[in-house]
């Protein structure tokens, strides 16, 4: 149990900051089970971060809000499932107050993740073909 908790401890600070928006002890509840399932933990963290950021994006009123959220996004992007990354990037692109340069940067992020997703799928197909996984 402690090894599993330690493995995800680096997300604790991020989650504690995000908990301010939700006002609940998410990290504590996540590891309260006697026999936690790692896949469920990953899914719960992923969904919590994504949903919290989506709620935050929906309330944006200024460029400063966007910059703070983008900082969060860049910090957690490697952990979030690709499908959720695309949801977040689309929410950013839907903001009416972003200038063309910011929209282009978001589109570039989207293309990078799209290419990474394709490469991951190619690699998984190679592994399956050769019975590696």
N, C-alpha and C positions, 0 to 999 in steps of 0.2 A: 504494500500500500504506500509506504513512504517513498519508495523508488518512483512509483508512478506519479505521486504528487510532486516530487522533486523535479521530475522530467518536465512538468508544465509550470513550474514555479516562476519561470521567466515571464510568463504571461500575467502573473499576479498583479504587478504594478499597472499594467495596461488595463486589466479588468477592474482593478480598484478605482482607477480614474473613470472608466466607463460606468461603473456602478453608481456614480454620482447622478447620472442621468436616470437610472432605474431605481435608485434607493432600495437596493436589496443586497444581501450577502451572497452573491452568485458563486464566488470562488469557494466559500465555505460549504455551501449546499452541494456543489459539484463533487466534492470529495467526502461527503458525509456517509456514503454507502460503505458497507463492510467489504463488498466485492465489486469495486468499480470496473466497468468495462471500458477499456481504452478507446475503442471506436466511438462509444457513446460520449465520452469526455471530449474527444476531438470534435465531434458533431455539435455538442452543446456549446463549446467555446466558439466554434466557427459561427454558429447561428446567433449567439449572443452578441458577438462583435459586429457581425453584419447588420443585424436588426437595430442595434443601438446606433450605429453610424447612419443607417438609412433614416431613422427617426430624426437624428441630428441634422442631416442634410435637408430634410423636409422643412425645418424651421429656420434655415439660413436667411439672413437679411443683408449680409454684406460680404465683401471680398475677404475681410479678416476672418469671418466664420469659416469660409471656404479654405483659407490657408491653414487654419488650425486643424480642420478635419483632414485635409490632405496630408498633413504631418502624421496624423494617426494612421491614415490609410497606408502611407509608405512604411510605417513601422510594422504593420501587421499583414501587409499584402502577401508575403511569402507563406503565411499560414492559412489564409482564407482560401477556400475552394475556388477554382476558376469561375464557376458559375456565379458565385457571390461577388467575385471581383467585378464581373461584367455588370451585375446589378448596381453596384456602387458607382462604377464609372458612368453608367447611364444616368443615374441620379445626379451626378455632378454635371454631366452634359446638359441636363434639363434645366439647370439654373439659369435664369434669365439675365442676371447681371454680369456674367463672365464675358471677358473680351475674347476676340478671335485667337489671340496667342494662347490664352489659358485653355480654350476649347481644343486647339490643335495639340497642346501637350497632353490633354486627357485622351484624345483620339490616338496619339502615339502610344500611351500606356496600354490602351485597349489592343492595339495591333501587336505590341510586344507580348501581351498575355495570350492573345490568339495564337501567335506563332509558338509560344511555349507549350500551349495546350496541344497543338498539332504534333510537336516533337515528342511530347510525353506519350501521345497515342501511338506514334510510330514505334517508339521504344517498347511500349507494352505489347504491340503486335509482334515485334521481333522476339521478345521473351516468350510469348505464347506459342509462336511458331516452333521454337526450339525447346519447348517444354521447360523453360527456366522458371516460370512461375506457375 
